[in-house]
Amino acid sequence: MAAHGSDSAMRRNGLLTYTVAAVMLVLGIMMILNGVAKGWICVGLAVLCSGFVFVAMRVKNRRDAQR
């Protein structure tokens, strides 16, 4: 198993988060199309989770490039 904070751990956690976000996005869109207003919460959370992972990976890559 990879050490905490390693590149492979970051990639694995990012992939898992993107997968969960994709599922939440699809479910949210399905809920919105069926007239359930709470679907917007799922869509918002999916975008928020994806944004956090995207920013974290960019920051890590930038820090690694400075070394």
Secondary structure by P-SEA (a helix, b strand, c coil): ccccccaaaaaaaaaaaaaaaaaaaaaaaaaaaacccaaaaaaaaaaaaaaaaaaaaaaaaaaaaac
